[in-house]
Amino acid sequence: MSLWDYDSVAVKHGENVMPKPDISPDHEVIAAHMHAVTAAFQTLVLCLQTNGALEPGQYPAALHSYMELAREKASPMTLAMLDDLRQALLN
């Protein structure tokens, strides 16, 4: 399950809508921090692309390469957070 799933209001499965799961205050802080970091990276990537310093998709591709190289060393949580960030930057 992605970190973003915990922060959504509802998760749709077919026609059923499941309520937001109860999460601890610590998890809410982690989710809020991840949202803020993602927004900051999205803004930075947009600025760099606007100035021609970064090609569209270049940074998410670099994150993916890092994730492949670090798969053995990084924790599953770290990889999940990097993947969530990479997916957000692709959108």
PyMOL commands that place a pseudoatom at each C-alpha (Angstrom):
pseudoatom trace, name=CA, resn=MET, resi=1, chain=A, elem=C, hetatm=0, pos=[0.000, 0.000, 0.000]
pseudoatom trace, name=CA, resn=SER, resi=2, chain=A, elem=C, hetatm=0, pos=[1.291, 3.423, -0.933]
pseudoatom trace, name=CA, resn=LEU, resi=3, chain=A, elem=C, hetatm=0, pos=[1.756, 6.193, 1.609]
pseudoatom trace, name=CA, resn=TRP, resi=4, chain=A, elem=C, hetatm=0, pos=[-0.762, 8.242, -0.349]
pseudoatom trace, name=CA, resn=ASP, resi=5, chain=A, elem=C, hetatm=0, pos=[-3.489, 5.623, 0.245]
pseudoatom trace, name=CA, resn=TYR, resi=6, chain=A, elem=C, hetatm=0, pos=[-3.490, 6.470, 3.945]
pseudoatom trace, name=CA, resn=ASP, resi=7, chain=A, elem=C, hetatm=0, pos=[-4.110, 10.126, 3.280]
pseudoatom trace, name=CA, resn=SER, resi=8, chain=A, elem=C, hetatm=0, pos=[-6.983, 9.782, 0.842]
pseudoatom trace, name=CA, resn=VAL, resi=9, chain=A, elem=C, hetatm=0, pos=[-10.541, 10.362, 1.988]
pseudoatom trace, name=CA, resn=ALA, resi=10, chain=A, elem=C, hetatm=0, pos=[-11.826, 7.161, 0.428]
pseudoatom trace, name=CA, resn=VAL, resi=11, chain=A, elem=C, hetatm=0, pos=[-10.497, 4.272, -1.582]
pseudoatom trace, name=CA, resn=LYS, resi=12, chain=A, elem=C, hetatm=0, pos=[-12.754, 3.043, -4.373]
pseudoatom trace, name=CA, resn=HIS, resi=13, chain=A, elem=C, hetatm=0, pos=[-13.007, -0.681, -5.115]
pseudoatom trace, name=CA, resn=GLY, resi=14, chain=A, elem=C, hetatm=0, pos=[-15.499, -1.218, -7.920]
pseudoatom trace, name=CA, resn=GLU, resi=15, chain=A, elem=C, hetatm=0, pos=[-18.673, 0.497, -6.772]
pseudoatom trace, name=CA, resn=ASN, resi=16, chain=A, elem=C, hetatm=0, pos=[-17.932, 0.245, -3.049]
pseudoatom trace, name=CA, resn=VAL, resi=17, chain=A, elem=C, hetatm=0, pos=[-16.280, 3.146, -1.262]
pseudoatom trace, name=CA, resn=MET, resi=18, chain=A, elem=C, hetatm=0, pos=[-14.233, 2.335, 1.815]
pseudoatom trace, name=CA, resn=PRO, resi=19, chain=A, elem=C, hetatm=0, pos=[-13.855, 4.971, 4.567]
pseudoatom trace, name=CA, resn=LYS, resi=20, chain=A, elem=C, hetatm=0, pos=[-10.462, 6.482, 5.305]
pseudoatom trace, name=CA, resn=PRO, resi=21, chain=A, elem=C, hetatm=0, pos=[-8.518, 4.163, 7.628]
pseudoatom trace, name=CA, resn=ASP, resi=22, chain=A, elem=C, hetatm=0, pos=[-7.728, 5.440, 11.113]
pseudoatom trace, name=CA, resn=ILE, resi=23, chain=A, elem=C, hetatm=0, pos=[-4.092, 6.412, 11.328]
pseudoatom trace, name=CA, resn=SER, resi=24, chain=A, elem=C, hetatm=0, pos=[-1.961, 7.533, 14.221]
pseudoatom trace, name=CA, resn=PRO, resi=25, chain=A, elem=C, hetatm=0, pos=[-0.825, 11.131, 14.664]
pseudoatom trace, name=CA, resn=ASP, resi=26, chain=A, elem=C, hetatm=0, pos=[2.702, 9.985, 13.766]
pseudoatom trace, name=CA, resn=HIS, resi=27, chain=A, elem=C, hetatm=0, pos=[1.466, 8.623, 10.453]
pseudoatom trace, name=CA, resn=GLU, resi=28, chain=A, elem=C, hetatm=0, pos=[-0.395, 11.874, 9.790]
pseudoatom trace, name=CA, resn=VAL, resi=29, chain=A, elem=C, hetatm=0, pos=[2.837, 13.816, 10.342]
pseudoatom trace, name=CA, resn=ILE, resi=30, chain=A, elem=C, hetatm=0, pos=[4.715, 11.505, 7.958]
pseudoatom trace, name=CA, resn=ALA, resi=31, chain=A, elem=C, hetatm=0, pos=[1.984, 11.850, 5.313]
pseudoatom trace, name=CA, resn=ALA, resi=32, chain=A, elem=C, hetatm=0, pos=[1.925, 15.657, 5.687]
pseudoatom trace, name=CA, resn=HIS, resi=33, chain=A, elem=C, hetatm=0, pos=[5.716, 15.785, 5.414]
pseudoatom trace, name=CA, resn=MET, resi=34, chain=A, elem=C, hetatm=0, pos=[5.652, 13.628, 2.280]
pseudoatom trace, name=CA, resn=HIS, resi=35, chain=A, elem=C, hetatm=0, pos=[3.005, 15.885, 0.716]
pseudoatom trace, name=CA, resn=ALA, resi=36, chain=A, elem=C, hetatm=0, pos=[5.114, 18.975, 1.469]
pseudoatom trace, name=CA, resn=VAL, resi=37, chain=A, elem=C, hetatm=0, pos=[8.296, 17.397, 0.096]
pseudoatom trace, name=CA, resn=THR, resi=38, chain=A, elem=C, hetatm=0, pos=[6.459, 16.272, -3.043]
pseudoatom trace, name=CA, resn=ALA, resi=39, chain=A, elem=C, hetatm=0, pos=[5.006, 19.751, -3.602]
pseudoatom trace, name=CA, resn=ALA, resi=40, chain=A, elem=C, hetatm=0, pos=[8.460, 21.284, -3.152]
pseudoatom trace, name=CA, resn=PHE, resi=41, chain=A, elem=C, hetatm=0, pos=[10.022, 18.878, -5.657]
pseudoatom trace, name=CA, resn=GLN, resi=42, chain=A, elem=C, hetatm=0, pos=[7.189, 19.407, -8.150]
pseudoatom trace, name=CA, resn=THR, resi=43, chain=A, elem=C, hetatm=0, pos=[7.751, 23.166, -7.926]
pseudoatom trace, name=CA, resn=LEU, resi=44, chain=A, elem=C, hetatm=0, pos=[11.520, 22.817, -8.272]
pseudoatom trace, name=CA, resn=VAL, resi=45, chain=A, elem=C, hetatm=0, pos=[11.235, 20.467, -11.258]
pseudoatom trace, name=CA, resn=LEU, resi=46, chain=A, elem=C, hetatm=0, pos=[8.767, 22.818, -12.955]
pseudoatom trace, name=CA, resn=CYS, resi=47, chain=A, elem=C, hetatm=0, pos=[11.111, 25.787, -12.447]
pseudoatom trace, name=CA, resn=LEU, resi=48, chain=A, elem=C, hetatm=0, pos=[14.094, 23.835, -13.792]
pseudoatom trace, name=CA, resn=GLN, resi=49, chain=A, elem=C, hetatm=0, pos=[12.095, 22.656, -16.818]
pseudoatom trace, name=CA, resn=THR, resi=50, chain=A, elem=C, hetatm=0, pos=[10.854, 26.177, -17.500]
pseudoatom trace, name=CA, resn=ASN, resi=51, chain=A, elem=C, hetatm=0, pos=[14.456, 27.432, -17.481]
pseudoatom trace, name=CA, resn=GLY, resi=52, chain=A, elem=C, hetatm=0, pos=[15.611, 24.589, -19.737]
pseudoatom trace, name=CA, resn=ALA, resi=53, chain=A, elem=C, hetatm=0, pos=[17.874, 23.072, -17.091]
pseudoatom trace, name=CA, resn=LEU, resi=54, chain=A, elem=C, hetatm=0, pos=[15.867, 19.840, -16.893]
pseudoatom trace, name=CA, resn=GLU, resi=55, chain=A, elem=C, hetatm=0, pos=[14.014, 17.851, -19.538]
pseudoatom trace, name=CA, resn=PRO, resi=56, chain=A, elem=C, hetatm=0, pos=[10.501, 16.528, -18.796]
pseudoatom trace, name=CA, resn=GLY, resi=57, chain=A, elem=C, hetatm=0, pos=[10.781, 13.096, -17.197]
pseudoatom trace, name=CA, resn=GLN, resi=58, chain=A, elem=C, hetatm=0, pos=[14.517, 13.421, -16.559]
pseudoatom trace, name=CA, resn=TYR, resi=59, chain=A, elem=C, hetatm=0, pos=[14.331, 13.630, -12.760]
pseudoatom trace, name=CA, resn=PRO, resi=60, chain=A, elem=C, hetatm=0, pos=[11.767, 10.807, -12.328]
pseudoatom trace, name=CA, resn=ALA, resi=61, chain=A, elem=C, hetatm=0, pos=[13.999, 8.647, -14.560]
pseudoatom trace, name=CA, resn=ALA, resi=62, chain=A, elem=C, hetatm=0, pos=[16.996, 9.458, -12.374]
pseudoatom trace, name=CA, resn=LEU, resi=63, chain=A, elem=C, hetatm=0, pos=[15.016, 8.534, -9.253]
pseudoatom trace, name=CA, resn=HIS, resi=64, chain=A, elem=C, hetatm=0, pos=[14.043, 5.239, -10.868]
pseudoatom trace, name=CA, resn=SER, resi=65, chain=A, elem=C, hetatm=0, pos=[17.695, 4.496, -11.676]
pseudoatom trace, name=CA, resn=TYR, resi=66, chain=A, elem=C, hetatm=0, pos=[18.686, 5.254, -8.094]
pseudoatom trace, name=CA, resn=MET, resi=67, chain=A, elem=C, hetatm=0, pos=[15.911, 3.013, -6.773]
pseudoatom trace, name=CA, resn=GLU, resi=68, chain=A, elem=C, hetatm=0, pos=[17.155, 0.144, -8.943]
pseudoatom trace, name=CA, resn=LEU, resi=69, chain=A, elem=C, hetatm=0, pos=[20.718, 0.607, -7.696]
pseudoatom trace, name=CA, resn=ALA, resi=70, chain=A, elem=C, hetatm=0, pos=[19.682, 0.977, -4.040]
pseudoatom trace, name=CA, resn=ARG, resi=71, chain=A, elem=C, hetatm=0, pos=[17.162, -1.865, -3.993]
pseudoatom trace, name=CA, resn=GLU, resi=72, chain=A, elem=C, hetatm=0, pos=[19.482, -4.102, -1.947]
pseudoatom trace, name=CA, resn=LYS, resi=73, chain=A, elem=C, hetatm=0, pos=[20.547, -1.394, 0.520]
pseudoatom trace, name=CA, resn=ALA, resi=74, chain=A, elem=C, hetatm=0, pos=[17.507, 0.873, 0.990]
pseudoatom trace, name=CA, resn=SER, resi=75, chain=A, elem=C, hetatm=0, pos=[14.597, -0.006, 3.253]
pseudoatom trace, name=CA, resn=PRO, resi=76, chain=A, elem=C, hetatm=0, pos=[11.232, -0.864, 1.696]
pseudoatom trace, name=CA, resn=MET, resi=77, chain=A, elem=C, hetatm=0, pos=[9.789, 2.315, 3.254]
pseudoatom trace, name=CA, resn=THR, resi=78, chain=A, elem=C, hetatm=0, pos=[12.470, 4.464, 1.638]
pseudoatom trace, name=CA, resn=LEU, resi=79, chain=A, elem=C, hetatm=0, pos=[11.865, 2.843, -1.728]
pseudoatom trace, name=CA, resn=ALA, resi=80, chain=A, elem=C, hetatm=0, pos=[8.101, 3.309, -1.345]
pseudoatom trace, name=CA, resn=MET, resi=81, chain=A, elem=C, hetatm=0, pos=[8.547, 6.993, -0.545]
pseudoatom trace, name=CA, resn=LEU, resi=82, chain=A, elem=C, hetatm=0, pos=[10.877, 7.492, -3.505]
pseudoatom trace, name=CA, resn=ASP, resi=83, chain=A, elem=C, hetatm=0, pos=[8.433, 5.695, -5.780]
pseudoatom trace, name=CA, resn=ASP, resi=84, chain=A, elem=C, hetatm=0, pos=[5.543, 7.859, -4.560]
pseudoatom trace, name=CA, resn=LEU, resi=85, chain=A, elem=C, hetatm=0, pos=[7.634, 10.967, -5.240]
pseudoatom trace, name=CA, resn=ARG, resi=86, chain=A, elem=C, hetatm=0, pos=[8.639, 9.651, -8.681]
pseudoatom trace, name=CA, resn=GLN, resi=87, chain=A, elem=C, hetatm=0, pos=[5.017, 8.885, -9.586]
pseudoatom trace, name=CA, resn=ALA, resi=88, chain=A, elem=C, hetatm=0, pos=[3.895, 12.354, -8.462]
pseudoatom trace, name=CA, resn=LEU, resi=89, chain=A, elem=C, hetatm=0, pos=[6.596, 13.968, -10.615]
pseudoatom trace, name=CA, resn=LEU, resi=90, chain=A, elem=C, hetatm=0, pos=[5.442, 11.987, -13.650]
pseudoatom trace, name=CA, resn=ASN, resi=91, chain=A, elem=C, hetatm=0, pos=[1.917, 13.429, -13.378]
for i in range(1, 91): cmd.bond("trace and resi %d" % i, "trace and resi %d" % (i + 1))
show_as sticks, trace
zoom trace
